[in-house]
Every structure is written in C-alpha cells, then in structure tokens.
Amino acid sequence: MSEETLAFYALVTATMMAAGFDSLTAVATIALGAGSGVLGSTVNPFLVSTSIDSLKGVGIETNQAVVIGIGVALWISSLLISIFFVMNYAKKVKNNKEASLLSQREYDNAKEAFMDNNEGTIEFTTKRKIVIWLFAISFIVMILGVIPWERFGITIFKGTAFLTGEPIGNWWFSELAVWFTLMAIIIGIAYGFNEKEIVSAIIDGAAEMVGVALIIGISRGVSFIMSSTNLDVYVLNRASTALTGMSPILFTNMAFLIYIALAFLIPSTSGLASLSVPIFGPLAQTLGFVPEIVISILSAGSGLVNLITPTSGVIMGGLAISKVEYTTWVKFVTKIVVCIYISSAIILSIGMMLIK
C-alpha cells in the first residue's frame, strides 16, 4: 500500500512536529515503513500476483511459499535497519533542534503548513473518537480489499460487492477511490458536518493534492518514454543475455543490480513485473535455479530503488506534502539504502543457494 500512504503525510507530519520532531522524521517514518513492506512483498497484488501470473503465462508454476519466506526475511531486515536509523535521528532532533537536516527554509515552510494554524490542545470528544475509529477502519478495509483472498481459497468476502461494486479482494484503484469517497462522506456525517461542509472539505483536500499529482505525472514520464519507444524491451533482452551462464551467487547479485537499474527507469512495480518476469523467470529455470527467486529479486530491487529515486511518485509526492526537499531526503536516506542493499543481497544469495 505504498502509494496509498500519500494520505498519511499531512496527518503524520503535523503529529510529529507537535511532538517535537521535524517533518523529515515524518517522511522517514512513512516512506521507510511502507517501503520496507514493498521491498519484502509477500502477497502484494501489484508485484507478487502480477509476477506469478506472468510466469504462468510462459508455462511456469510457482511455489508462493518460497516467495513469502524470502519476502518475510527481506521485510524484517529492511524494517529493522530503517527503525534503527529513524529512531536515532528522531532522538537527536528531539534533544537538539540544531541536529535536524532540514534547512531553515524547509523548517519554516513545514512550520507554517503544519503548526501555525493549530488550535492548541484539542479535546478528545466522543465525536472525534468515532472519527478516529472510522478512519482506522477505512484503511483496514482498504488493505483487505487488495489482498486476493480467493487465491487462498477464502470466500468469506464474496458478498461484499455492495460496497464498491466488486467484492473485497478484487479491488483496484477504481474501487479504492469509491471506498475512500464513501468513507469521507460517512466520516463527515459522523462528525456533524452538513452537505456544504462535506463538499468544501473534499474540495480543499483535493486542491492540496493537485501539486502532488503533477509531480507524480512528471516523475512517471521516464517510464512512458521507455515503453513508447520499446527501449524497455531492448534493455531487458540485453540484460537477460548478460546473465546467461553465471553461477548462482553471481546470477543473484547481477540480477539484483540489473533490477535496481530497471526499477529506476520503470518505477511501476506491476509494469516492471509484467515486462521482466516472463524473460528472467524462464532464464533462471533454464540455468537450474528456482524461478521464484526472480520474484524476490524484483521485489528487493524495485523496493530499494523506490526508497530514493526521483522517478517515484510516492517519494516525490510525500516530500512535497511534508515540505522536505529531495536533496535533504537523499542526504538522510543514502546510508540506510546502502545497508538495506547489503542485507538484501546476502538474504537473496542465501536463498538462491539453499532453495532447490
């Protein structure tokens, strides 16, 4: 749900700054938290399901237990590394505001956006408690909505099509948009807003996201150019040729590096999976390696790149919302990315050697 976290940035940034941290702490908490989950994908419909379907399309059946096992190891390692660095930075900023990596301009912009207009200490009334619970339920249902339950033989959600037109487990962007709109109206009613106030709140929220939408559109331009010129297919074919005849360890690490490069050019995980897995999966099988490892390598490579690349709409959009400049983010996250790269390479290499 990395792309869906854009809705959290304003909320968490305001909370972090009120608690004595800075806006960079908020960005790191969300981006690295969600990013670790994407990097260690287990049932991610955008990456894992698309990859499995792509392998089926070329006649290869996959053991998803292998994907889940390696994914959990990647997730835990990247999450622990992220927590270590974010907590250390947060403690430094909490104890000494001068330790913040933000420039004075960034700090002033964030303060103006998230602190100057606050109402002081707000009473936690029954209405606000209800809103918090409805807000939490919105995201819990959203997560349940994109997990393909029927693939696991779970059919308890079949009768939920009345919510968005599709049962929970078959949701995609259209259904998610319907769900968020529906819950926005319900939350507005629960808080006591009238019709005009609900509509005004939705319009104001949409206005704040226009700039983010433009940034995301521009950042996806590289991917569009690659696909429209067929340059992506050319790069994939050249990369697969270079991997032929390599040892398991060398194949794993070279494929990891190739996926890091490809993920920079094609930031869409589902798009990259559809293009690359039908090429790299059969290649791995031909060389005597388990094709499932290709899904894990794709997950780790694209997940790592999308923590820092300027072609990631999530990163650029989140930074824009939280008033943090991209150069500041790079300065903060570089060491974290290097550490996650090393741990992921070790885990993937061990997985390649042990799984036959």
Contacts in CASP RR format, 6 or more apart in sequence:
PFRMAT RR
TARGET T0000
AUTHOR 0000-0000-0000
METHOD contacts of the structure
MODEL  1
MSEETLAFYALVTATMMAAGFDSLTAVATIALGAGSGVLGSTVNPFLVST
SIDSLKGVGIETNQAVVIGIGVALWISSLLISIFFVMNYAKKVKNNKEAS
LLSQREYDNAKEAFMDNNEGTIEFTTKRKIVIWLFAISFIVMILGVIPWE
RFGITIFKGTAFLTGEPIGNWWFSELAVWFTLMAIIIGIAYGFNEKEIVS
AIIDGAAEMVGVALIIGISRGVSFIMSSTNLDVYVLNRASTALTGMSPIL
FTNMAFLIYIALAFLIPSTSGLASLSVPIFGPLAQTLGFVPEIVISILSA
GSGLVNLITPTSGVIMGGLAISKVEYTTWVKFVTKIVVCIYISSAIILSI
GMMLIK
1 34 0 8 1.000
1 142 0 8 1.000
1 143 0 8 1.000
1 146 0 8 1.000
2 34 0 8 1.000
2 35 0 8 1.000
2 37 0 8 1.000
2 38 0 8 1.000
2 306 0 8 1.000
2 314 0 8 1.000
3 313 0 8 1.000
3 314 0 8 1.000
4 139 0 8 1.000
4 142 0 8 1.000
4 176 0 8 1.000
5 30 0 8 1.000
5 31 0 8 1.000
5 34 0 8 1.000
5 314 0 8 1.000
6 209 0 8 1.000
6 212 0 8 1.000
6 314 0 8 1.000
6 317 0 8 1.000
6 318 0 8 1.000
6 321 0 8 1.000
7 180 0 8 1.000
8 30 0 8 1.000
9 26 0 8 1.000
9 27 0 8 1.000
9 30 0 8 1.000
9 317 0 8 1.000
9 318 0 8 1.000
9 321 0 8 1.000
9 322 0 8 1.000
10 114 0 8 1.000
10 208 0 8 1.000
10 321 0 8 1.000
10 322 0 8 1.000
12 26 0 8 1.000
12 29 0 8 1.000
12 30 0 8 1.000
13 23 0 8 1.000
13 26 0 8 1.000
13 27 0 8 1.000
13 110 0 8 1.000
13 114 0 8 1.000
13 321 0 8 1.000
13 322 0 8 1.000
13 323 0 8 1.000
14 114 0 8 1.000
14 115 0 8 1.000
14 118 0 8 1.000
15 26 0 8 1.000
16 22 0 8 1.000
16 23 0 8 1.000
16 25 0 8 1.000
16 26 0 8 1.000
16 29 0 8 1.000
17 23 0 8 1.000
17 26 0 8 1.000
17 110 0 8 1.000
17 111 0 8 1.000
17 114 0 8 1.000
17 115 0 8 1.000
18 115 0 8 1.000
18 118 0 8 1.000
20 93 0 8 1.000
20 94 0 8 1.000
21 90 0 8 1.000
21 93 0 8 1.000
21 94 0 8 1.000
22 93 0 8 1.000
22 97 0 8 1.000
22 100 0 8 1.000
22 102 0 8 1.000
22 107 0 8 1.000
22 110 0 8 1.000
23 102 0 8 1.000
23 106 0 8 1.000
23 107 0 8 1.000
23 110 0 8 1.000
23 114 0 8 1.000
23 322 0 8 1.000
23 323 0 8 1.000
23 324 0 8 1.000
24 89 0 8 1.000
24 93 0 8 1.000
24 100 0 8 1.000
24 101 0 8 1.000
24 102 0 8 1.000
24 322 0 8 1.000
24 324 0 8 1.000
24 328 0 8 1.000
24 329 0 8 1.000
24 332 0 8 1.000
25 86 0 8 1.000
25 89 0 8 1.000
25 90 0 8 1.000
25 93 0 8 1.000
26 322 0 8 1.000
27 318 0 8 1.000
27 319 0 8 1.000
27 322 0 8 1.000
27 324 0 8 1.000
27 329 0 8 1.000
28 82 0 8 1.000
28 85 0 8 1.000
28 86 0 8 1.000
28 89 0 8 1.000
28 332 0 8 1.000
28 333 0 8 1.000
29 86 0 8 1.000
30 318 0 8 1.000
31 307 0 8 1.000
31 314 0 8 1.000
31 315 0 8 1.000
31 318 0 8 1.000
32 82 0 8 1.000
32 86 0 8 1.000
32 307 0 8 1.000
32 333 0 8 1.000
32 336 0 8 1.000
33 79 0 8 1.000
33 82 0 8 1.000
34 314 0 8 1.000
35 78 0 8 1.000
35 303 0 8 1.000
35 306 0 8 1.000
35 307 0 8 1.000
36 75 0 8 1.000
36 78 0 8 1.000
36 79 0 8 1.000
36 82 0 8 1.000
37 75 0 8 1.000
37 78 0 8 1.000
37 79 0 8 1.000
38 44 0 8 1.000
38 47 0 8 1.000
38 269 0 8 1.000
38 299 0 8 1.000
38 302 0 8 1.000
38 303 0 8 1.000
38 306 0 8 1.000
39 74 0 8 1.000
39 75 0 8 1.000
39 78 0 8 1.000
39 299 0 8 1.000
39 300 0 8 1.000
39 301 0 8 1.000
39 303 0 8 1.000
39 304 0 8 1.000
39 307 0 8 1.000
39 340 0 8 1.000
39 344 0 8 1.000
40 71 0 8 1.000
40 72 0 8 1.000
40 74 0 8 1.000
40 75 0 8 1.000
40 78 0 8 1.000
40 299 0 8 1.000
40 300 0 8 1.000
40 303 0 8 1.000
41 47 0 8 1.000
41 48 0 8 1.000
41 71 0 8 1.000
41 299 0 8 1.000
42 48 0 8 1.000
42 67 0 8 1.000
42 68 0 8 1.000
42 69 0 8 1.000
42 71 0 8 1.000
42 72 0 8 1.000
42 75 0 8 1.000
43 49 0 8 1.000
43 68 0 8 1.000
43 147 0 8 1.000
43 148 0 8 1.000
44 269 0 8 1.000
44 299 0 8 1.000
45 146 0 8 1.000
45 147 0 8 1.000
45 148 0 8 1.000
46 269 0 8 1.000
46 270 0 8 1.000
46 273 0 8 1.000
47 269 0 8 1.000
47 270 0 8 1.000
47 273 0 8 1.000
47 295 0 8 1.000
47 298 0 8 1.000
47 299 0 8 1.000
47 302 0 8 1.000
48 64 0 8 1.000
48 67 0 8 1.000
48 295 0 8 1.000
48 299 0 8 1.000
49 148 0 8 1.000
49 151 0 8 1.000
50 269 0 8 1.000
50 270 0 8 1.000
50 271 0 8 1.000
50 273 0 8 1.000
50 274 0 8 1.000
50 277 0 8 1.000
51 273 0 8 1.000
51 277 0 8 1.000
51 294 0 8 1.000
51 295 0 8 1.000
51 298 0 8 1.000
52 62 0 8 1.000
52 64 0 8 1.000
52 67 0 8 1.000
52 295 0 8 1.000
54 273 0 8 1.000
54 274 0 8 1.000
54 277 0 8 1.000
54 278 0 8 1.000
55 61 0 8 1.000
55 62 0 8 1.000
55 277 0 8 1.000
55 278 0 8 1.000
55 281 0 8 1.000
55 291 0 8 1.000
55 295 0 8 1.000
56 62 0 8 1.000
57 278 0 8 1.000
58 278 0 8 1.000
58 281 0 8 1.000
58 282 0 8 1.000
60 281 0 8 1.000
60 282 0 8 1.000
60 285 0 8 1.000
60 291 0 8 1.000
62 291 0 8 1.000
62 292 0 8 1.000
62 295 0 8 1.000
63 290 0 8 1.000
63 292 0 8 1.000
64 292 0 8 1.000
66 290 0 8 1.000
66 292 0 8 1.000
66 293 0 8 1.000
66 296 0 8 1.000
66 355 0 8 1.000
67 292 0 8 1.000
67 295 0 8 1.000
67 296 0 8 1.000
70 292 0 8 1.000
70 293 0 8 1.000
70 296 0 8 1.000
70 347 0 8 1.000
70 348 0 8 1.000
70 351 0 8 1.000
71 296 0 8 1.000
71 299 0 8 1.000
73 347 0 8 1.000
74 296 0 8 1.000
74 299 0 8 1.000
74 300 0 8 1.000
74 344 0 8 1.000
74 347 0 8 1.000
74 348 0 8 1.000
77 340 0 8 1.000
77 343 0 8 1.000
77 344 0 8 1.000
77 347 0 8 1.000
78 340 0 8 1.000
78 343 0 8 1.000
78 344 0 8 1.000
81 336 0 8 1.000
81 339 0 8 1.000
81 340 0 8 1.000
81 343 0 8 1.000
82 336 0 8 1.000
82 340 0 8 1.000
85 335 0 8 1.000
85 336 0 8 1.000
85 339 0 8 1.000
89 99 0 8 1.000
89 101 0 8 1.000
89 332 0 8 1.000
92 99 0 8 1.000
93 99 0 8 1.000
93 100 0 8 1.000
100 107 0 8 1.000
101 328 0 8 1.000
101 331 0 8 1.000
101 332 0 8 1.000
102 110 0 8 1.000
102 324 0 8 1.000
102 328 0 8 1.000
103 325 0 8 1.000
103 328 0 8 1.000
106 323 0 8 1.000
106 324 0 8 1.000
106 325 0 8 1.000
106 328 0 8 1.000
109 323 0 8 1.000
110 322 0 8 1.000
110 323 0 8 1.000
110 324 0 8 1.000
113 323 0 8 1.000
114 323 0 8 1.000
122 128 0 8 1.000
127 190 0 8 1.000
127 191 0 8 1.000
127 192 0 8 1.000
128 191 0 8 1.000
130 190 0 8 1.000
130 191 0 8 1.000
131 187 0 8 1.000
131 188 0 8 1.000
131 190 0 8 1.000
131 191 0 8 1.000
134 183 0 8 1.000
134 186 0 8 1.000
134 187 0 8 1.000
134 190 0 8 1.000
135 183 0 8 1.000
135 187 0 8 1.000
137 183 0 8 1.000
138 179 0 8 1.000
138 180 0 8 1.000
138 183 0 8 1.000
138 187 0 8 1.000
141 163 0 8 1.000
141 168 0 8 1.000
141 179 0 8 1.000
142 171 0 8 1.000
142 176 0 8 1.000
142 179 0 8 1.000
142 180 0 8 1.000
144 157 0 8 1.000
144 168 0 8 1.000
144 169 0 8 1.000
145 157 0 8 1.000
145 168 0 8 1.000
145 169 0 8 1.000
145 170 0 8 1.000
145 171 0 8 1.000
145 175 0 8 1.000
146 169 0 8 1.000
146 171 0 8 1.000
146 172 0 8 1.000
146 176 0 8 1.000
147 169 0 8 1.000
148 169 0 8 1.000
148 170 0 8 1.000
149 155 0 8 1.000
149 156 0 8 1.000
149 157 0 8 1.000
149 168 0 8 1.000
149 169 0 8 1.000
150 169 0 8 1.000
150 170 0 8 1.000
157 167 0 8 1.000
157 168 0 8 1.000
157 169 0 8 1.000
158 167 0 8 1.000
159 167 0 8 1.000
160 167 0 8 1.000
160 168 0 8 1.000
161 167 0 8 1.000
163 178 0 8 1.000
163 179 0 8 1.000
163 182 0 8 1.000
164 171 0 8 1.000
164 174 0 8 1.000
164 175 0 8 1.000
164 176 0 8 1.000
164 178 0 8 1.000
164 179 0 8 1.000
164 182 0 8 1.000
165 175 0 8 1.000
165 178 0 8 1.000
166 172 0 8 1.000
166 175 0 8 1.000
171 179 0 8 1.000
181 202 0 8 1.000
184 198 0 8 1.000
184 201 0 8 1.000
184 202 0 8 1.000
185 198 0 8 1.000
188 197 0 8 1.000
188 198 0 8 1.000
188 201 0 8 1.000
189 198 0 8 1.000
193 201 0 8 1.000
208 321 0 8 1.000
211 320 0 8 1.000
212 317 0 8 1.000
212 318 0 8 1.000
212 320 0 8 1.000
212 321 0 8 1.000
215 313 0 8 1.000
215 316 0 8 1.000
215 317 0 8 1.000
215 320 0 8 1.000
216 313 0 8 1.000
216 316 0 8 1.000
216 317 0 8 1.000
217 313 0 8 1.000
219 267 0 8 1.000
219 310 0 8 1.000
219 311 0 8 1.000
219 312 0 8 1.000
219 313 0 8 1.000
219 316 0 8 1.000
220 267 0 8 1.000
220 268 0 8 1.000
220 311 0 8 1.000
220 313 0 8 1.000
221 311 0 8 1.000
222 265 0 8 1.000
222 267 0 8 1.000
222 311 0 8 1.000
223 265 0 8 1.000
223 266 0 8 1.000
223 267 0 8 1.000
223 268 0 8 1.000
223 311 0 8 1.000
225 231 0 8 1.000
226 232 0 8 1.000
226 235 0 8 1.000
226 265 0 8 1.000
226 266 0 8 1.000
227 266 0 8 1.000
232 262 0 8 1.000
232 265 0 8 1.000
232 266 0 8 1.000
232 275 0 8 1.000
233 275 0 8 1.000
235 262 0 8 1.000
235 265 0 8 1.000
236 262 0 8 1.000
236 275 0 8 1.000
236 276 0 8 1.000
236 279 0 8 1.000
237 279 0 8 1.000
239 258 0 8 1.000
239 262 0 8 1.000
240 279 0 8 1.000
240 280 0 8 1.000
240 283 0 8 1.000
242 254 0 8 1.000
242 258 0 8 1.000
243 251 0 8 1.000
243 254 0 8 1.000
243 255 0 8 1.000
243 258 0 8 1.000
243 280 0 8 1.000
243 283 0 8 1.000
244 283 0 8 1.000
244 287 0 8 1.000
245 251 0 8 1.000
245 287 0 8 1.000
246 254 0 8 1.000
246 287 0 8 1.000
248 289 0 8 1.000
248 349 0 8 1.000
248 352 0 8 1.000
248 353 0 8 1.000
249 349 0 8 1.000
249 352 0 8 1.000
249 353 0 8 1.000
251 284 0 8 1.000
251 287 0 8 1.000
251 289 0 8 1.000
251 352 0 8 1.000
252 293 0 8 1.000
252 297 0 8 1.000
252 345 0 8 1.000
252 348 0 8 1.000
252 349 0 8 1.000
252 352 0 8 1.000
253 345 0 8 1.000
253 348 0 8 1.000
253 349 0 8 1.000
255 280 0 8 1.000
255 294 0 8 1.000
255 297 0 8 1.000
256 297 0 8 1.000
256 300 0 8 1.000
256 301 0 8 1.000
256 344 0 8 1.000
256 345 0 8 1.000
256 348 0 8 1.000
259 272 0 8 1.000
259 276 0 8 1.000
259 297 0 8 1.000
259 298 0 8 1.000
259 300 0 8 1.000
259 301 0 8 1.000
259 302 0 8 1.000
260 301 0 8 1.000
260 304 0 8 1.000
260 305 0 8 1.000
262 272 0 8 1.000
262 276 0 8 1.000
262 302 0 8 1.000
263 269 0 8 1.000
263 272 0 8 1.000
263 301 0 8 1.000
263 302 0 8 1.000
263 303 0 8 1.000
263 304 0 8 1.000
263 305 0 8 1.000
263 306 0 8 1.000
263 309 0 8 1.000
264 305 0 8 1.000
264 309 0 8 1.000
264 311 0 8 1.000
265 311 0 8 1.000
266 272 0 8 1.000
266 275 0 8 1.000
267 302 0 8 1.000
267 305 0 8 1.000
267 306 0 8 1.000
267 309 0 8 1.000
267 311 0 8 1.000
267 312 0 8 1.000
267 313 0 8 1.000
269 298 0 8 1.000
269 302 0 8 1.000
269 303 0 8 1.000
269 306 0 8 1.000
272 298 0 8 1.000
272 302 0 8 1.000
273 295 0 8 1.000
273 298 0 8 1.000
276 298 0 8 1.000
277 294 0 8 1.000
277 295 0 8 1.000
277 298 0 8 1.000
280 294 0 8 1.000
280 297 0 8 1.000
280 298 0 8 1.000
281 291 0 8 1.000
281 294 0 8 1.000
282 291 0 8 1.000
284 290 0 8 1.000
284 291 0 8 1.000
284 293 0 8 1.000
284 294 0 8 1.000
285 291 0 8 1.000
289 352 0 8 1.000
290 352 0 8 1.000
290 355 0 8 1.000
290 356 0 8 1.000
292 355 0 8 1.000
293 348 0 8 1.000
293 351 0 8 1.000
293 352 0 8 1.000
293 355 0 8 1.000
296 348 0 8 1.000
297 348 0 8 1.000
300 344 0 8 1.000
300 347 0 8 1.000
300 348 0 8 1.000
301 344 0 8 1.000
304 337 0 8 1.000
304 340 0 8 1.000
304 341 0 8 1.000
304 344 0 8 1.000
305 312 0 8 1.000
306 312 0 8 1.000
306 314 0 8 1.000
306 315 0 8 1.000
307 315 0 8 1.000
307 333 0 8 1.000
307 336 0 8 1.000
307 337 0 8 1.000
307 340 0 8 1.000
308 315 0 8 1.000
308 329 0 8 1.000
308 330 0 8 1.000
308 333 0 8 1.000
308 334 0 8 1.000
308 337 0 8 1.000
309 315 0 8 1.000
310 316 0 8 1.000
310 326 0 8 1.000
315 326 0 8 1.000
315 329 0 8 1.000
316 326 0 8 1.000
318 324 0 8 1.000
319 325 0 8 1.000
319 326 0 8 1.000
319 329 0 8 1.000
END
